[in-house]
């Protein structure tokens, strides 16, 4: 990481970071990367989320998949920990529950690489403001 030497450097870094974050949260973002968020709240960590996150990071590198893996807080699905959210470019995000290392491998192979939806998807139980 570069050193911040001036206020202008700090502002430039802030703007770059805001653009990067906005590209991840926009539903129609045209980023070519897959975004994977691993729920690493207290219940996630107690259920093995750290091992799942480490596995996913290694697996995407070995398989040459353009993806970014993030540690997220509690996703609200404590009953189904560890949970991961996968956002493929152009698709709605999917949340998977009870993700073991084997399940993570299946999600990478079947969903991310081949486009098939494996078992374990947690259906969204909310409406967005546009759907009300």
Steps between C-alpha positions, in 0.01 A plus 500: 500500500629847416564750771263789524719809493246776459138590543458478122627139511244421768217651295611311188508171695156574646352563155657184354369294789150645470491416128616147569242446773222647284585260217450204736165612634334608174274219376575572135872544546691388194800383696640175362578364843297272718447638850496251788414614851556260787291562813759530775295622792533320832274210404670469161845483653382243755360288215818498290467806275872581521594159356236536227630848409861376487395208279307726261792743470740216416253330263431808287873562459571136404209496254585839353156647576466878498338551839540699817437349841393721788443439867152627583337539837196309614263451204200423721489127432653372824303176471679419173859599572746505336332705228638650181350746253605464137440781249576413139510783246151558362332261746316559826705411806440155651556410865603146588468352847673221694805536277772247574824479306343231278193719445722799418681287242164400348386865486820601324480216247126483435382857549795728433664299220206314340200719588296222665327573830601248766299415811522719808372836372335706771198669341477874559226577751472868435373739235705780357353849485433448126288191569264662753 
